[in-house]
């Protein structure tokens, strides 16, 4: 196991109050020079040095001024200035002892604009046949130190006066409005209004050839959406959504947006999805641009969700900030829940809460069922570990905890508690307990007692439920998917709300509880799926539920919950695969999107995992006729073309049904796909249904060869749509031919593919059973290159999981362990351990259920 480096909190030694920062950007040389003056207070014990963060900066000069009792500042003599690269520090050593008090530090420095998409970096694009680039920043989590010396910790809140020198022809944006522009020849210095008190990771700027669209919120906040000239027309939807979200949040929080403007900008190169820099929110193009002619409905919905997520951070995360990265979930978990609340209010026809339960809660339940998960409140020692917790626990489990708490407290008390919390802690830093206390103060409910267990310990329970006469026997144990894990013996208990109307809102806290009931079966716990746990029912109770399913007596969200719990219990060895498939057979008349997402995912997992052996083709072939028959009612109902005034969820469901039909070689569907592909070739990208094009490209690839690959590659190079590019990526990585796989590997290292998109190509190639092994071999042989080009990107931290989730054999696991055992470091250690568990679980499941699944499909086809 990799031993984490310890880190000293510099805020415990020096508290910055204000930065006066001058940066001179040389775009052509990809470098910058700067001067920063930092006013602050030395705290703690007397010492002979003041330490700041810096990374890869050349410190040319430094001075330290100490405030005297009469208010004047005296310059101190420095004995030396040294940088400690292993600690990302610059240390200013004094010849005399420095006591607590006010000190102003001035440093001159220079640095390089690097291609790693953090710190200060170039974002390249082509416009009217001319190569151009923007200069942008990404300072979260700890990359401000790459741009200027600072105390680069969330708790070190300060105000900033920024002055950027750049070419006169360029637009220069930062967090706050421009206060002054001074031109000298071909260079311009742009100065900005003083920022609010904020953390260093929220400082941002973008310089380059960009244009905007503008609107005003109800309360007069100026909102602009920026993009390159060729893309700005596609920001209309995001702009409209941003205005509506701004109005919603100002009303919900009862706190006006604290800045004079809020800019949203689509960057051609951006490592993450988006970043909530205060007043200057940066996005990957795919998450801000929406072309009505070429963007899929799912991507349009995603754009709205991301806009809402980043905008709610302006209050929850920026106005009030976690004290240290241990409470990252306070930022991300809350925003991941609040995005649904806002967008559901703005677009109620989207029925987003049903999608939340599948897309967010179920994802969190899967990750949190691993032994090597982590608590929502996770201890972070060194900032290098932070990348490993920007994951489904901090985001989706955090959101699920808020969802459960919202249900527990009620909508209005919950809102009022948040208002109190934000007003009490504005411009300050908090820990999780501060949120619980605020909610407790307002609602008078035991929030800390109820929520403390859920956020401070990892995992969650599975309830085993059986009925004996007039009561239920409810047992709880920690749910762990890997049957070989010792964590299955973990004795942790949770306060579990049973959420069943026949049980008087009872919460169980013991290992085994007898619960009186007021009716006969069928009984379903966790009604509405707001509880963060799974349930495994006795056989008799399941039979009663099947009868209720057949009669249509169970609501869609609960049908989804029954199916999801049963499937995860099957994968984990709590029940045989035949029992899950028997349950699945009762869903043949299902017509709701969230349920079909579980159905499709489970069939895909059975096909991908249980067929990793010599019988792979046999099982896949046995599944095809069953799937064809199973999907027929929905295929007939939905067809292959959207209709006017169609239900939003039906439009999202069609790709799932058509995709299943195509995977099962349904003849009419294959004919439709062939026709749609030919039309795309002749009539262009606007001729194809954006919601189905991924299926069209993927199916064409699976049945095609070099000619089709060349056609798809040509489309990829020509399209300006990031949404289309992603669909083409999925298609181009779906071919069978080894020689095409090699072309994919060459593309990944070429200029054709942006570094930000490398992880898509690798992950999709690993998912293709024909290219799985060759991709894994390529990843191993190019690991150093991947680390050099993607090492600071969160997608790099997930590479071990991308690989391991495709493995279901002992030999593959042994190879995985051997490779990573000598390459562990903070950013990938948790991902490696989780990947190992995923592969071990899959291997055990395949060994246990492969033959039973084959028999079931043969018997039922």
Number of C-alpha atoms within 10 A of each C-alpha: 10 12 9 15 14 11 13 10 16 18 21 13 20 23 21 21 18 19 23 16 20 21 20 19 23 16 18 7 9 16 16 19 20 22 22 21 21 25 20 18 19 23 17 13 10 13 16 15 19 18 20 21 25 28 23 16 24 15 20 13 11 17 16 21 17 20 15 12 7 6 8 9 15 13 13 16 13 16 12 12 17 12 20 12 13 8 15 18 22 22 17 20 21 18 12 13 10 19 14 14 15 19 25 22 21 19 18 19 20 19 20 20 23 14 16 20 24 24 25 28 25 26 21 14 15 13 12 8 7 7 9 15 20 23 21 24 28 29 22 22 20 22 22 28 23 25 27 29 29 23 28 27 22 22 22 24 26 21 20 24 17 24 23 22 24 22 21 18 12 15 15 25 24 27 27 26 18 16 11 11 14 12 13 10 8 9 16 19 19 22 23 20 18 18 22 18 18 25 30 27 25 24 24 27 20 25 24 22 16 21 17 18 17 14 16 17 18 13 11 12 19 16 23 23 28 24 25 22 13 13 20 20 18 20 25 19 18 24 25 17 21 26 19 18 24 25 20 21 20 17 11 14 21 16 14 14 21 15 17 14 19 25 25 29 26 24 28 22 23 28 22 16 15 24 25 24 30 31 27 24 25 29 27 20 25 24 25 31 29 29 16 14 12 19 21 22 17 14 18 20 16 16 24 26 24 23 24 27 25 27 28 26 25 24 25 23 28 27 22 23 29 22 20 19 25 20 22 26 29 27 22 26 24 26 28 28 23 23 23 22 17 24 25 16 15 15 13 12 11 16 15 20 17 19 18 20 22 21 15 21 26 23 16 24 23 17 22 24 25 24 22 20 21 20 22 29 23 21 16 19 18 16 19 18 21 22 20 20 26 16 18 23 31 26 25 29 32 29 28 26 22 22 22 16 18 16 13 17 19 11 11 11 17 19 18 17 21 21 18 17 23 22 15 13 16 17 20 19 21 20 17 20 14 15 20 21 18 22 25 19 15 17 17 12 15 15 20 18 12 17 18 17 16 23 20 15 17 21 30 23 21 21 23 17 22 19 20 10 9 12 17 18 15 22 20 25 20 23 27 28 28 25 17 13 14 10 19 15 11 12 10 17 18 23 17 22 20 22 19 16 15 16 18 12 11 15 13 19 14 16 14 15 15 17 15 16 18 11 11 13 16 17 21 22 22 20 18 17 23 20 21 22 24 25 24 22 22 12 12 12 18 20 15 14 22 20 14 15 19 13 9 13 13 18 13 18 20 17 23 25 26 24 21 23 20 25 27 22 22 21 26 21 18 15 15 19 24 17 14 20 20 13 19 18 13 13 18 14 15 18 17 18 24 22 24 18 18 19 20 14 14 20 17 14 15 22 19 21 23 27 21 21 15 8 14 16 13 13 24 19 17 20 23 20 18 17 19 21 15 20 18 16 16 19 19 9 11 20 14 17 10 14 11 5 6 10 13 14 20 18 20 17 22 22 19 23 24 25 21 23 24 23 21 21 18 19 12 11 21 20 13 14 23 16 12 18 19 12 14 18 14 9 11 12 18 12 15 19 19 22 23 22 23 22 23 27 25 24 22 22 23 19 12 15 15 13 10 18 23 13 12 21 18 11 18 21 11 10 14 13 19 19 21 20 22 17 20 24 24 22 26 27 28 28 27 17 15 12 11 19 21 14 12 20 17 11 16 18 16 11 8 12 16 16 21 19 17 18 20 17 20 23 21 19 29 25 20 19 15 18 22 20 18 17 24 20 12 14 19 14 11 13 14 12 12 18 13 11 18 21 17 18 21 20 21 21 26 23 19 22 21 24 24 26 20 24 26 25 18 13 9 17 19 11 10 21 15 11 12 16 12 10 12 16 18 21 23 25 24 22 25 27 21 24 27 25 26 22 26 24 25 28 21 21 24 23 14 16 19 22 15 15 23 21 14 16 20 16 10 13 14
